[in-house]
Amino acid sequence: MLLKDIRDYQILFLGSFLVLGIGTRDWTLHPEFIGVAIASCLSTQWILSKLNSQEPEQKLNLRSALITSLGLSLLLRADHWTTMMLAGMSAIASKFCFKVGEKHFFNPANFGIITALTLTSDAWVSPGQWGEEWWYGLLFAGTGGLILKRIGRWDTTAAFLGSYSVLEAIRNLWLGWTWDVYWHRLMSGSLLLFALFMVTDPRSIPNAKIGRIVWAICIASLTFILRNNFFISTAVFWSLFALAPLTILIDWLWSSPRFSWLEAREEDKTPNSALQQEV
């Protein structure tokens, strides 16, 4: 293992995507806004962790907050730095305010995006900012696949993309459109980023495998309805936000241990230890 924590890979990959997007896509993103997002997320995480003695895992480091800030920088755009600060602060605060037991059920970055879109007039999300180049998709799938393999959440991505693709295919056949239209609707870098890095957050999604599959299919179905019936370009983000509380019910119906980053790190060490014992 080159890096000690799985989240270190997420930080590395998301940071690389940010540099890649600015360098190759000519985004209208102010560098100082990235700094505001990082500062607001880290400071809010630090303050609330100090005030909340029941979050020992979050006190150990600020990795999760940094991941949230990078997610906001990748997806959210704003005209004023105060909007980005609001998104960052609300994203981290949601982990402490909206939870059942010790588990928060809103994805922090998603919550920050929806807060900015709802409470301000200068925030927006550009789902098509990555274009349709195939190599972006391969890059996202490769790096996201590495993370999902380590945390064991491939089922969520597969259920979301699989069910959404089927729904779009049925609609495409029903309307008699060419398959170019179908692939155009699916080949979105932002959709892949959402499916690989946001809807798979192991700390906020359902714990049980069957629960994650049901939950992902529900999000895909609502996304399909919002996008095609109400023509909402940011449908995936609104769907995740609207169905996030459903996690509570699903965890009650299908009980399973909650994911732990510390336990995941220990599992990564186990194969190496076993190998050393055999040698």
C-alpha positions as CSV (number, residue, x, y, z in Angstrom):
1,M,0.0,0.0,0.0
2,L,1.5,3.3,-1.0
3,L,-1.0,5.4,0.9
4,K,-2.3,4.6,4.4
5,D,-5.9,5.5,4.0
6,I,-8.4,4.9,1.1
7,R,-9.4,8.5,1.4
8,D,-5.9,9.5,0.4
9,Y,-6.5,8.0,-3.0
10,Q,-9.8,9.9,-3.3
11,I,-8.1,13.2,-2.4
12,L,-5.3,12.4,-5.0
13,F,-7.8,11.5,-7.7
14,L,-10.3,14.3,-7.1
15,G,-7.4,16.9,-6.9
16,S,-6.0,15.5,-10.2
17,F,-9.5,15.8,-11.8
18,L,-9.7,19.4,-10.7
19,V,-6.3,20.2,-12.3
20,L,-7.2,18.3,-15.4
21,G,-10.5,20.1,-15.8
22,I,-9.0,23.5,-15.4
23,G,-6.1,22.7,-17.7
24,T,-8.0,20.9,-20.5
25,R,-11.6,22.2,-20.3
26,D,-11.0,25.9,-19.8
27,W,-13.5,26.1,-16.9
28,T,-14.6,29.4,-15.6
29,L,-13.4,28.6,-12.1
30,H,-11.6,31.1,-10.0
31,P,-8.7,29.6,-8.1
32,E,-9.6,31.6,-5.0
33,F,-12.9,29.8,-4.9
34,I,-11.2,26.5,-4.5
35,G,-9.3,28.0,-1.6
36,V,-12.6,29.2,0.0
37,A,-14.2,25.8,-0.4
38,I,-11.2,24.0,1.2
39,A,-10.9,26.5,4.0
40,S,-14.6,26.6,4.8
41,C,-14.9,22.8,4.9
42,L,-11.8,22.2,6.9
43,S,-12.5,24.9,9.5
44,T,-16.1,23.8,9.9
45,Q,-15.1,20.2,10.3
46,W,-12.5,21.1,12.9
47,I,-14.8,23.4,14.9
48,L,-17.8,21.0,15.0
49,S,-15.5,18.0,15.7
50,K,-14.2,19.8,18.8
51,L,-17.7,20.6,19.9
52,N,-19.0,17.0,19.3
53,S,-17.3,14.5,21.5
54,Q,-19.2,11.6,20.0
55,E,-17.3,11.6,16.7
56,P,-13.9,10.1,17.5
57,E,-13.2,8.9,14.0
58,Q,-13.7,12.4,12.5
59,K,-11.3,13.9,15.1
60,L,-8.4,11.8,13.8
61,N,-8.1,13.7,10.5
62,L,-9.7,16.1,8.1
63,R,-9.6,13.8,5.1
64,S,-13.4,13.6,4.6
65,A,-13.8,17.4,4.8
66,L,-11.0,17.8,2.1
67,I,-12.8,15.3,-0.1
68,T,-16.0,17.3,0.3
69,S,-14.3,20.5,-0.6
70,L,-12.8,19.0,-3.8
71,G,-16.2,17.6,-4.8
72,L,-17.7,21.1,-4.4
73,S,-14.9,22.6,-6.4
74,L,-15.4,20.1,-9.2
75,L,-19.2,20.5,-9.5
76,L,-20.4,23.8,-8.1
77,R,-19.9,27.2,-9.8
78,A,-20.7,30.6,-8.3
79,D,-20.2,34.3,-8.9
80,H,-19.4,35.2,-5.3
81,W,-17.0,33.6,-2.9
82,T,-19.6,33.8,-0.1
83,T,-21.7,31.3,-2.0
84,M,-18.9,28.8,-2.1
85,M,-18.3,29.4,1.6
86,L,-22.0,28.8,2.4
87,A,-21.8,25.5,0.4
88,G,-18.7,24.3,2.2
89,M,-20.0,25.2,5.7
90,S,-23.5,23.7,5.1
91,A,-22.0,20.6,3.6
92,I,-19.9,19.8,6.7
93,A,-22.6,20.9,9.1
94,S,-25.1,18.5,7.6
95,K,-22.9,15.6,8.9
96,F,-23.5,16.7,12.5
97,C,-27.1,18.0,12.2
98,F,-28.8,15.4,10.1
99,K,-28.0,12.0,11.5
100,V,-29.7,9.0,13.2
101,G,-27.6,7.5,15.9
102,E,-24.0,8.0,14.7
103,K,-24.8,8.0,11.0
104,H,-25.4,11.0,8.8
105,F,-27.6,10.3,5.8
106,F,-27.0,13.3,3.5
107,N,-24.0,13.2,1.2
108,P,-22.1,16.4,2.4
109,A,-21.0,17.7,-1.0
110,N,-24.5,17.1,-2.4
111,F,-26.1,18.9,0.5
112,G,-23.8,21.8,0.0
113,I,-24.6,22.0,-3.7
114,I,-28.4,21.9,-3.1
115,T,-28.1,24.5,-0.3
116,A,-26.2,26.9,-2.6
117,L,-28.7,26.3,-5.5
118,T,-31.7,26.9,-3.2
119,L,-30.5,29.8,-1.0
120,T,-28.5,31.9,-3.5
121,S,-29.1,33.3,-6.9
122,D,-25.6,33.0,-8.3
123,A,-24.9,29.3,-8.0
124,W,-25.2,26.7,-10.7
125,V,-24.0,23.2,-11.7
126,S,-22.8,22.4,-15.2
127,P,-23.5,18.7,-15.9
128,G,-21.9,18.9,-19.3
129,Q,-18.6,20.6,-18.3
130,W,-16.6,17.5,-19.1
131,G,-17.9,17.2,-22.6
132,E,-18.2,13.7,-24.2
133,E,-14.6,12.6,-24.7
134,W,-14.3,8.9,-24.2
135,W,-10.9,9.1,-22.4
136,Y,-12.5,11.1,-19.5
137,G,-14.9,8.2,-19.0
138,L,-12.0,5.7,-18.9
139,L,-10.1,7.8,-16.4
140,F,-13.1,8.2,-14.1
141,A,-14.0,4.5,-14.3
142,G,-10.4,3.4,-13.7
143,T,-9.8,5.6,-10.7
144,G,-13.3,5.2,-9.3
145,G,-13.1,1.5,-9.8
146,L,-10.0,1.4,-7.6
147,I,-11.8,3.2,-4.8
148,L,-14.9,1.1,-5.1
149,K,-13.0,-2.1,-5.1
150,R,-11.3,-1.1,-1.8
151,I,-14.5,0.0,-0.1
152,G,-16.8,-2.7,-1.6
153,R,-19.4,-0.5,-3.1
154,W,-19.4,-1.5,-6.8
155,D,-23.0,-2.7,-6.3
156,T,-24.3,0.8,-5.8
157,T,-22.6,2.2,-8.9
158,A,-23.7,-0.8,-11.0
159,A,-27.3,-0.6,-9.8
160,F,-27.5,3.2,-10.5
161,L,-25.9,3.2,-13.9
162,G,-27.5,-0.1,-15.0
163,S,-31.0,0.9,-14.1
164,Y,-30.7,4.4,-15.5
165,S,-29.2,3.1,-18.7
166,V,-32.1,0.6,-19.2
167,L,-34.7,3.4,-18.6
168,E,-33.0,5.7,-21.1
169,A,-32.8,2.8,-23.6
170,I,-36.5,2.0,-23.3
171,R,-37.3,5.7,-23.8
172,N,-35.0,5.9,-26.8
173,L,-36.7,2.9,-28.4
174,W,-40.2,4.2,-27.6
175,L,-39.4,7.6,-29.3
176,G,-37.7,5.9,-32.3
177,W,-34.5,7.9,-31.8
178,T,-31.1,6.8,-33.1
179,W,-28.6,5.3,-30.7
180,D,-26.4,8.3,-31.1
181,V,-28.9,10.2,-29.0
182,Y,-28.9,7.5,-26.3
183,W,-25.1,7.5,-26.0
184,H,-25.1,11.3,-26.0
185,R,-27.3,11.3,-22.9
186,L,-25.1,8.7,-21.1
187,M,-21.6,9.9,-22.0
188,S,-21.4,12.6,-19.4
189,G,-18.3,13.1,-17.2
190,S,-20.4,14.6,-14.4
191,L,-22.8,11.6,-14.5
192,L,-19.8,9.2,-14.0
193,L,-18.3,11.3,-11.3
194,F,-21.6,11.2,-9.5
195,A,-22.0,7.5,-9.9
196,L,-18.5,6.7,-8.9
197,F,-17.6,9.2,-6.2
198,M,-20.8,10.7,-4.8
199,V,-23.7,8.1,-4.7
200,T,-21.2,5.6,-3.3
201,D,-20.2,7.5,-0.2
202,P,-20.0,4.5,2.3
203,R,-20.7,6.6,5.4
204,S,-24.1,8.0,4.2
205,I,-25.6,5.3,1.9
206,P,-27.4,2.2,3.1
207,N,-25.3,-0.4,5.0
208,A,-26.7,-3.6,3.5
209,K,-26.0,-4.6,0.0
210,I,-29.6,-5.3,-0.9
211,G,-30.5,-1.9,0.6
212,R,-27.9,-0.1,-1.5
213,I,-29.2,-1.7,-4.7
214,V,-32.8,-0.8,-4.0
215,W,-31.7,2.7,-3.0
216,A,-29.6,3.2,-6.1
217,I,-32.4,2.0,-8.4
218,C,-34.8,4.5,-6.7
219,I,-32.3,7.4,-7.3
220,A,-31.9,6.3,-11.0
221,S,-35.7,6.2,-11.5
222,L,-36.2,9.6,-9.9
223,T,-33.4,11.0,-11.9
224,F,-34.9,9.7,-15.1
225,I,-38.3,11.3,-14.3
226,L,-36.9,14.7,-13.3
227,R,-34.6,14.8,-16.3
228,N,-37.1,13.7,-19.0
229,N,-40.5,14.9,-17.6
230,F,-39.4,18.1,-15.9
231,F,-36.2,18.8,-17.9
232,I,-34.0,19.4,-14.9
233,S,-30.4,19.1,-16.0
234,T,-29.2,18.7,-12.4
235,A,-31.6,15.8,-11.8
236,V,-29.0,13.5,-10.2
237,F,-28.2,15.9,-7.5
238,W,-31.8,16.6,-6.6
239,S,-32.7,12.9,-6.7
240,L,-29.9,12.1,-4.2
241,F,-30.9,14.9,-1.9
242,A,-34.6,14.0,-2.0
243,L,-34.0,10.3,-1.4
244,A,-31.2,10.5,1.2
245,P,-33.6,10.2,4.2
246,L,-34.8,6.9,2.7
247,T,-31.5,5.5,4.0
248,I,-33.0,5.5,7.5
249,L,-35.8,3.2,6.5
250,I,-33.6,1.0,4.4
251,D,-31.2,0.5,7.3
252,W,-34.1,-0.4,9.5
253,L,-35.5,-3.0,7.0
254,W,-32.1,-4.5,6.2
255,S,-29.8,-4.3,9.2
256,S,-26.0,-4.5,8.5
257,P,-22.9,-3.1,10.2
258,R,-22.0,0.4,9.4
259,F,-19.0,1.1,7.2
260,S,-15.8,2.3,9.0
261,W,-12.8,3.8,7.4
262,L,-10.6,2.5,10.2
263,E,-11.8,-1.1,9.8
264,A,-11.3,-0.8,6.0
265,R,-7.7,0.2,6.6
266,E,-7.2,-2.8,8.9
267,E,-8.7,-5.1,6.3
268,D,-6.1,-3.8,3.8
269,K,-3.3,-4.8,6.2
270,T,-4.7,-8.3,6.7
271,P,-3.5,-9.9,3.4
272,N,0.0,-8.6,3.8
273,S,0.2,-9.9,7.4
274,A,-1.1,-13.3,6.4
275,L,1.5,-13.4,3.6
276,Q,4.2,-12.6,6.0
277,Q,3.1,-15.4,8.3
278,E,3.2,-17.9,5.5
279,V,6.7,-16.8,4.5
